[in-house]
Amino acid sequence: MKFEVLDKKRFEDVGIRIIQVEGDDRTFWLSGEEIGTALELTDPKKAIFKIFERHKDELEEFSMLWPIETAGGTQDVRIFSEEGTYLITFFSQSPKAKEFRKWVAKLLKAYRQGKLGIGAAARERLARMKEHRLFMEENRKFQAAARAEAERIIRDEGTIEALDSVPVLQEAVKAIVEKDPRIKNKQLSLI
C-alpha cells in the first residue's frame, strides 16, 4: 500500500498533513498525533493512543498504520480517516474539538470537490488521471468503431478496402476477421 502526503495545512499553529492512500482518491487521512496536537491534548501521541484503545471497537475501521521512515528506522504512525477524526474529537472532550471538527470538515470537503489548491505532486497526479481517463474514453470509442466496422464486414455490408483511410482500424478489423471462426470459410479479400 502506497501513502502520499498531498499537502500540509495549518490549524492555528499546528501543521496537519493530508494523507492519501493509493487507489482511494476520495478518502483523506490525518495523523493521530497531529490531531492530538491540534486538540491541545497533553502528550498528544499517548493521549490519542489511549482514546484509540478505549474506543477501538468504533475507531479501528477508520484507522490504519502508516509506515514512515525515520532516522531510527521504519515506524508505524496511526492515521485516521475523516470519520475517525470526528470520532476522536468527540471522545477527546477537548475545548478545541468543535473548532477543529469544523476546520477538518471544510478542508476535506474542499479536497473532495477539487476546490482546494494542493501540492505539485498531487496536481501532477490529478493531471495524469484526467489524461488517462481521456485516453480510456477515446480507446472505448475506437473499439466501438472497430467492432461496428467488423460487424458490417461480417454481414457483407462493407469491405476492408473501405477502411484505407483509417490504417489502425483496418489492422484491427483484419485481426478480427482472421481470428473469427464464424467467418473463416468466407472468402474475404485481406489487403
Secondary structure, 3 states (H helix, E strand, C coil): CCEEEEEEEEECCEEEEEEEECCCCCCCEEEHHHHHHHCCCCCHHHHHHHHHHHCHHHHHHHEEEEEEEECCEEEEEEEEEHHHHHHHHHHHCCCCHHHHHHHHHHHHHHHHCCCCCCCHHHHHHHHHHHHHHHHHHHHHHHHHHHHHHHHHHHCCCCCHHHHCCCHHHHHHHHHHHHHCHHHCCCCCCCC
